[in-house]
């Protein structure tokens, strides 16, 4: 932008900015911002929120009354220059032309306020009069404050930033000293070395599992009923509901028409419940239903018309009901009575909270990215058929506040699963809002109108807590556990979703999210969303969770071996060898994603505990890999339990595996003996039971064999401690039955 106000101050007649200068003149603005309402240089309050790219963020205004009167002009000039121009070259830090984020100005404002008041207290009224000695004295003042070291560093850095912008300031309004405090000394404050550790706590598995299950229940069963009630209420208020079309004439005639309609349809008059428990006719609701003529809106229902209603002989309902209950949970209506008008707004908020849980958790997107989604963000990839969610990235200094029609080029897609699309569709059907999560569905405030603002982060966190409490109060049955157990760590925060999703994907890949939807499938979708992008935080979370799981598994496997856990199967020796080799881990601090990957490669024994079996993965002998190749499918880097073959030489069975096998054997025996079950189902159950029985017998046989060997002074399960060489060269612990190692048809998969 080339205006006189942006020329070097030496070329301007009046070096100070004009009082009517628009402070955000060189910043992109939020969609729909009223240009006439933008703050000017001479205003006592500077509203900079319109330049923040995220509609869910509320940036406080800069209040200049907090600065000394004599220093307001130079500091205002600095902040205007910082809004207009990118960072100047910094001797210590090179920012490459980045612009300061609007949210940063609030912190600069607080830090420089301390500097301005210090200057005023020392009789300095012009920045150009500040000397190097003054700066040293201020530094000593900051170091003596009872503040955290990080805050002291920020306060001194703000003064350096003020100096850097001197080329954009009039001579009287710039620091004329050299670069403040260029060297280092022993008394410099030190910022704590926190590294890149993710300190966000996971949500407890029991809490997250129940929270997601109930969010899906609400989206599927409760949401449509609440949506229909809300749309009916909105249409009734606007006078466009189909049931209002038949009312004609003055209010008196409309009341009579309404009474006649209630008699014809058998409806009760809407009730209004008072604090003392009494119920009277809700005349305001009737006024909205019959579309009282505009001139009579303020008057409402007259006393004579109220008597007409009272004397009509019609029953009065216990409340004002809206909509019908059609959704089922566990085969029963999710509530016995229709939705009341007084609770409708709360229910809309609870449905929106459930949609947020589904969208945010199952997409892997950040909370702010979800809160800024707009209607129409559902897409389908024309080439792959993948379901997409189009939004804007939530990090990066170069993000701009674009108009909706300009924002398409700046959008990024998330590959999502079908429940995410269902939740988005439900939100879109609640009404015509500019955001999926507007500032308020029901009571938008004039200070944060829905047209320009999305729901704030702290508000959605409160909604999550309220959703948990509402589910527990509404669906809790006497004598049963709470539907959603509270999280023992802290309150529910949306920022905890991504770390929790990474935990479930790594620890419970086959766990069900919804019918026929597993976490492994969600993992594929979320990873596709972040593949090839500069934002690596999602993959870092996955690597960290995987490393933690591997280390915990190594420790547990080694401990159980030491306690005498028996291992059988073709890869039993290899299992023991790998566990012994990787068991010890003294601990190490890592701060980068690549370091985590390298440490994971070093610590990972490539042992995968599945359901009723353990895979000691070897690429060359993996039957599941061979099956995929023969089917023309790409080979995977690890085991595919869905293609597991019982004859695979990678299999091993621990005592934990046999416990699961015994449970399965009993279930399949029952099914095989069920005369009412179809014959093919009984035959399959009998075959699975036989396979499971063979695995159990072989495990018990080798257990007995090892016990006999110990009696002769040789411990087979612990032999790998003293033997050397590869497992194939060592003395076998006990022979694995030949009939389990023999060739089986490729269709014979592992009984799991």
N, C-alpha and C positions, 0 to 999 in steps of 0.2 A: 504494500500500500504506500503510495508516494503522496504524502500530504506535507504541508508546511510544518506541521507539528512533529513530523518524523525526521526533519532535516537536522544536521548538526547544530547544536545550540549557538555556536559561534556565527552561524549564518542567519540567525533569527533576530529580529528587532527586540522582541520581548523574550528573554530566555526561559521564562517560566511558562508551563502549559496554561492555556486559557481555561477559565473556570467551567466553560460549557463543553470541554473536551470529553468525548465518550471514552470511558476507561477501557472498554472491551472492543475498541474499534479495530484492533488487529487480531482478534481471536474468533475462531468459529464458534457459533452459538447453538444452543439446543433448538431443536425443531419447535416452531411456534412461538419463539421469544418475541415479545412486543418491543420493537426497537425504540419506541418513544419512552419506554419505562426504564431504559438502561441508565445506570448510574453515571454521573458526570464528575469531572475532576474536583469541582468545588463542593460536592455534596458531603455532608457529615458522615454518611454511611455509604460504603461501597459494596454493592451486591455483585459478587463475582460468580455466583452459582450458575448463571446461564451459560458460562463457558466451560463448565465441567462436563465431560463426555458421558457420564453415567447418570441416568435419570433417577436412580435409587439413592444417590448420595446427596446429602443436604449440607452445603458448605456455608458456614456462618459468615455474616457480613463483616467487613472491616470497619470498626467504630473509631473514628479519628478523635473523638473527645478523650480517648485514653492517652493520647500523646500531648506533650506540652504545646501550647499555642504557637510559641516561637519556632518550633521545629516541625510543625505539621507540613508546611510547604515543601521543604527538601525531602522529607520522607515520602510524601505523596508522589513527588516527582520520581523517586527511586522505584516505587511500586508500579507506576505507570510505565516506566522504562522496562521493567521486568515483564510486564504484560505484553509490551510491544515487541521486545527483542529476545532472541535466544541467549543462552549463557555466553558471556564473553570468555575468551581464553583464560584458563586458570593455571597458574604456575604449578599447582599441585595435582589438579584433576582436569583431564581433558574430556569434555562432554560432547564434542563433535556436533555443535550446533543444536543441541536439544533445547527445547523450551521447558521452562519450569512448569510443572503441573499446577493447576489452579488450587488443588488442595494444599500444596506446599506453602502458598502465600499466608495461610492462617498461622503456620508455625513461624515463618519469618516475621510476621506481624507481632507475635508475642515476644520473640527473641529481641527484635530491634526496639520494641517498646521499653525494655529494660535499659538498652543502650541510650535511648533518647532521654529517659528520665535521669539517668546518671549524668549525661551531658548537661541537662537543665539544672541539676543540683550543683554542678560545678561552674555555673555561670556561662556556659558555652551555648550560644544561640545560633551559630552558623557552622555547618559541617566543614567548611574550608578553614576554620580556625582551629580544628583539632590537630594536635601535634603528635609526634611519635611518643613523647613522654605521656601524653594523655591516654594513648592507646595502651601503653604498658600499665598505666595506673588502672585502666578499666579491666585489663586482663587479670591483674592482681585481685580486683574486686570480684570478678566472676569466679576465680579459683577459690576465693574465700567463702562463697555462698554454700549453704547447706543443700546442694542439689546433687543429683546423680552425675557421675562422670560423663555419661553420654549427653546429658542436658547441657553441661558446661561446654562440651565440644560444639554442640549445635549453636549455642549463643555466640561463641567466638567465630564460628563459620559464617553466621549471618552478617557479621561486621565485614568479613572478607568479601562476601558477596556484594555488599553495599559498595565497597571499594572497586570491585571489578566492573560495576555498571557505571563508573565515573565518566566514561567517554560518551554516555548518553545523557548526562546530567549537566545543568549549567554550572559554571565555575564555582559559584557561591554554594551550590548544593552538593558538592562532591568532596570526598576526603582527599586532601592534598598531600598526604604522607606517602611513603613507599608502601609496598604490599604489607599488610599487617602481619607481624610475627612470622616471618618467612622461615626461620630456623626452628629447631627443636631443642628443648631443654629437659632436664630431669623432672621438672615439676609440671610438664605438660599433662593434661588429663588424658587418661587412656580409656578408650572404649572397650568394654568387655569383649573378648574374642568368643562370640557365640557361634561362629561358623554358619552352616546352612542346615543345622539340625531342625527337623520337623517336630516341634513340640506340641502340635495339635493332638489332643488325646482322641483315641478312637471311641466311638459309642459302643457300649457293651454289646456283645453279640446277641444276647437274649433281648435286649431293648430294641436293637436295630431290626432284628428279624420280625418282632411283633409290630414295630412301628411301620415297617414297609408293608406287612401283611394287611394291617388295618387301613393304611393309606390306599392300597389297591381295592380293598372292600368298599371304602367310601367312594372312590372314583367310579367303581362299577355299579354299586347298588344304591348308595345314598345320594350321590351327586346328581343323577338325572331327576330325582324327585325334588331336591332342593332347587335345582336349576328351573324346573317347570314352575315351582311355586314363586321363585324370584321373578321370573319373566312375567307371570300372571300379575304379580304385585306391581311391577313397573308399568305394565300396559294399563292396569286399572288406574294407577295414578295419572298416567298420561291421557286417559279417556279413550284409548284405542282398543281395549279388549273386546272381542266379539260379543261377549255377554252384555255389553253396554249399548249395543247398537239400537235396541228397541225402545229406549226411554225417550219420551217426547213431552213437550209442554213445560209448564212451570214446575217448580219443586214439589208443590202439593200433589199434582197429577203424577209425578214420577214416584213419589212415596207410595201412592195407591197402586201404581203399576208394579212396584217392587213387592208390596204385600201380596198382590195377586199371584205374582210369579213364584214366591216362596210357597204359597198354598198349593200351587199346581205341581211344583217339583218336590214338595215335602221337605224343603230346606228349613233350618232354624235361623232365627235372627242372630247376627254376629254378637257375641258377648264381649264385655269389657270387665276383666277381673280387677278388683280394687285390693288395696293392701289389707283391708280387714276381712278379705275372703268373699265379700259379696260380689255378685255379678249383675251388671245392668246392660242395657242395649248399647252397643257401640255405634253411636250416631255418626261419628266421624267416618267410620268405615262405610256405612250406608251412603253417606254423602258422596264418597268417592265412587261407589258402585253405580249410583244413579246419575253421575255426571251433573252435579248441581250447576245451573247456569252461572257463568263467570261473575255476574253482578251480585250473586247471592253467596259466593264462596265464603266471604268473610262472615256472613250472617249464619250460614250453616242450616241445620234443621231447627225449625221454630218450635216453641213449646207445644203448640197445637199439633204439629206433625209428630212430635215425640209421643203425645197422647194417642195419636192414631196408631202408632207402632205398638205401644204398650197394650192397647185395647184390641189389637188384631187377633188375639188368641193364639198367636204363633209361639212356639217354644223358643227360649233364648239359650243359645249354645254357651258352654262354659268358657269359651274364648272365641277369638276371631280366627277361623281356620282358613288356610289357603292351600290349594293343591291336594294331591292324593298320594297315598303310600303304595307304591308298586314294587319297589326293590326288595329283594330277599337276601338274607344272610343266614347261611346254614339251613336253607329251606323254609325260613320263617320271615314275615315282614320285619324290616329293621326297626319298626316301632309300631305300636298299636293304634295311636291316634294321629290324625293329620297334623301337619306343621302349623303352629300358631304364628300369628303376625308378630308377636313380641319377640319370638326366638328366631325369626327368619334371618335377620342380619347376622346373628352369631353363627347360624348354620352355614350361611354363605362363606363366612370367614373360615370355618372349619373345612369346608369342601376345598377352598382355595389352598389351605395349608396342606391338605392331603395331596392335591395336585403338585404342589411345590416339592413335597417329599419324593414323589414318583419321578418328576422331571429332573430335579437336581441330583438325586442319588443315582438313578439308573443311566444318566447321560454322562456323569463325570464332570459336568460343567461347574464352574465356580458359582457361588450364590449370586454375586453381582451380575454375572452373565445371564443367569436365568431370570433375574428380576427385570432385566432390560429387554427381554424377549417381547416381540410385538405379534399381534394376530397375523395369521398367514405365514408363520414360520415353519409350518409342516411342509416338507418336500419329499419327493421320491426320485432317486437317481435313475434317469431314463435308461442307462446302460446296464447297471447292476441290479436294479430293483431295490437297493438299500433304502431304508427309511432315514430321512435326514431331518435335522432341526437347524434352521438357519438363524444365527445371531451374530453378535459382535464380540470379539475377544475382550477379556476383562483386564488385560495388562498391556503396558506399552505407553511410553511418553508421547508417541506420535498419533495416538487415537484422536480422532476429531469428532465433534458433535455434529453429525450430518443430518440433513433433512431426510425423512423416510424415503423419498424418491431418489435421493443421492446415495443412500446407505447401502444399496445392493452390492456395489463394488467393494465395500469395506467389510462385507459379511464373511463369516467363516461357517462351515457346516460341521455339525456333530452327527456321527452315525449312531442311531438310537434303535431301541427295540419298540415293539408295538405298544406296550403300556404307556410309554412316553407320548406317543401320538394320541392315544386315547385321552390322556390327561389334558393335553393342549386343546384338543377338540372340545372337551367339556368347558374349559375356561373361555374359549372363544364363544361358546353358546350362552354365556351368562349375560352378555350385552355388548354394546358397541363401545369398547374402551380402547384407548391408544396403546396400552400395554397389557400383556397377559396378567400381570400383577400390578394394577394401578395403585396409586397412593392409598385409596380406599374404595372398595366396591360400593359401600353403602353410605358413608358419611364423609365425602371429600371436604377438606378444609380449604378455605380461601387462600391461606398462605402456601399450600401445596396442592394446587388443583390437579386433577387427574390428567388434564390435557398435556402437561409437561413433566409430570413426576410419577415415578414408579414407587412401589412400596420400599421402605427403607430396611436396611439389614437388621437393625434392632427390633423393628416391628415384626418381621417374619420370624425372628427367633422367639418373640413373645407368642406368636401364632402357633409355633411348634409346641411350646410348653402348654398352651391352652388346648391344642388338639389332643395331646396325651391325656390331659385331665378330663376332657370331654369324652373321649373314648372310654376311659376307665369308669367314669360316672354313668355313662349311658348303657354300656354293654356288659358291665360287671354283673355276674350272677352270684347269688348268695352261696357262700361256701366254696367258691372257686377262686383261683388266683386272679390277680389283676390282668386284664387283657394285654396291657403294655406295662411291663415292670419298669420302674424308674431307673434311670442310669445312675450307677453308684459314683461316678467320677464327678460330674457337674451337670449343669443344665444343658438341654439340647441346644446346640448351635449349628446353623447350616454349614459353617466352615468345617465341621467335623465329618461331613458326609464323604468327601473324597478319600480321606485316610481310611475311613471305615469300609468303603467299597473296595479299596485295594486289599484290605485284610480278608474280606470274604472271597474275593477272586482268587487269592493265593491259597487260603486255608480251606475253603469249601467250594471248589470249582463246580462240583456237581450238586450243590445245594439249590433247591428250587426257589426262584424268585416268584414265579407264578406258574400256573399250569403249563407244562411243556417248555418252560423258560428257565435255563440254568445260568449260574454265574459265569460259567465258561463262555456262554454265548454273549453275555453282557461284556465280558472282558474283550472279546473279539471286536465288538462294536466300538467300545470306548477307545481301544488302542488304534483302530482305524481313524478315529477322530483326531488323534494327536500324532499320527505317523507323518514324518517329514516336516513337522512344524518346529519352529524355534522354541516353543513352549514345551520343555521337557519335564515339567514338574510331575505330570501324571506317571510317566515311565519311571521317574525317580522314586515315587511312592511305591510302585509295583516292585522295583528292585529291592528297596529297603524291607518291605514286608516279606519278600521271598527270602532274603538273607536271614531275617529274624526267625522265620519258620524253619529254615534249614538248620540253623544253629540249635534251636530248641529241639528239633527232631533228632539231630546227632546226639545231643546230650541224653535224651530219653532212651534212644536205641542202645547207646553204650551202657547206660545204667541198668536197663533190663537184661542185657546180656550178662553183665556182671552178677546180677541177681539170679541168673540161671534160666532165663527165657530160652526155650528151645526153638530152633529154626530148622525147617525142613524144606524140601523142594529142590529142583535142579540147581538153583543159584544160591543155596544155603551157604556154601563156603565163601562165595564171592560177597555175599551180604555181610558175613562176619568180618571179612578182610577189610571191606570199605568202612564199616562202622568203626573198627579199631583204628584205622588209619586217619580218620577225620574227627575223632571224638574230642580231642583236646583243642580248645580255643581260648587263649588267654585274654582276648579282647583287644580292640583296636579302634581308634577314633578316625572316622573318615568324614570328609566335608564335601565331596564331589560325587556325582552320579557314577562316573567312570570308575572311581575307586571302589564304590559299592559293587559294581559289576565284577571287577577283578577279584575282590574278596569273596564274592559269591562263587566264582569259578573255582577258587582255591578250596573253599569249605564244603562245596556241594558234592556229596558222594553219589548223586544221581540214583538215589533210592526213593521210590515213590510208593507210599502206603495207600493202597486202594481199598475197596470194599471186599473183605474176605480174602485178600491176597496182597502181596508186595511185589513190585516190579523192580528188579535190579537191572536197570536199563543198560543194554549194550546194543548199539545201532545195528551191528552186523547180524545179530541173532534174534532180533525183535520180530516176532510173528505178526504183530499189528502193523508194523511198517511194511512188511512184505505184502500183507493183505491189501493195503492201500495202493501200493504200486501195481499190484495185479488188477485192481479195479480201475486203474487209470487216474488215481487221485494223487495229489502231491504228498510226498512223505513229510512227516512232522519231525521236529527236533527232539521230541520226547514221546513217552508212551501215550497211546490212544486207548483208553479203557473200553470205549465202545467197540473196539475191534480186537479185544484181548482174546487169545486162544489158549485153551487149557493145556495144550501140548507145548507151549512156548518155553524155551529153556531159560528165559530170563526170570521166571517166576520163583518166588520163595514164599514160605508160609511161617509166620511167627505164631506164638501162642495167642496173640491178639487176633490174628486172622482166623484161627480155628474157632474162637468164640463166636465170631460172626458167621462162620460156615455152619456151626451147629444150629444157630438160630434159623438160618436159611433152610437147612436140611429139615427141620421140624415143620416149617411153613410149607415146603414143597411136598412133604409126606402127607400133610393134611389135604392139600389140593389134589394130589394124585389119588387119594382114597375117597374123594367126594363124588358120589355117584350122580349128583345133580349137575356137576360141571360137564361141559362138552368134552367129548372123547379126545380131540386134539390137545386141549388144554391139559387134560389129565396125563396124556402121554408125555407132553413136554415137561410137566412138573416131575414125573417119574424119572425122566432122563436127567434132569437137573439134580434131583435128590441123589441119584446114583453117583453122579460126578462129584457132588459135595461129600458123599459118604466115603468115596475113594480117597479124597484129599485128607479127610479126617483120619481114616484108618492108616494111611501112609505116614501121617505126622505122628500118630501114636506109636506106630511100629518103630520108627526111627528114634522116638523118645525112649522106648524100652531098650533098644539096641545100645543107645548111648549110656543108659544106666548100667547095663551089663559091662560095657567097656570100662566105665569108671571103677567098677568093682575090681578090675584087673589092672588098675593103676594108670589108665589113659583117659583123659577127659576130651572127648571129641569136640564138644561145643566150645572148648577153650583152647583147642589145639593150635589155632591160628596165632596165638600169642607167641609160641616158640618156633613154629615152622617158618621157613623162609621160602621165597620164590613165589611165582604166581599161583593162584588157587588151583589151577588145572594140574599143577605139578605136585600138589600136596596130597597127603593121604586122605581119602574121603572119610567123612564122619560116619556115614552109613549109606547103604545103597538106596537110592530112590526107586520105588517099584517100577519095573520095566513097562508095565501096562500104562503108566501115567506119562512115560517119556516116549511111548511109541507114537507112530504117525497116526494122526486123526484127520478126518475130513476137514477141509477148511471152514466148513459151515459150523463146526463144533467150537463154539466160543466158550470162554471161561464162564463157569456158572456164577455169574454175578449180576 
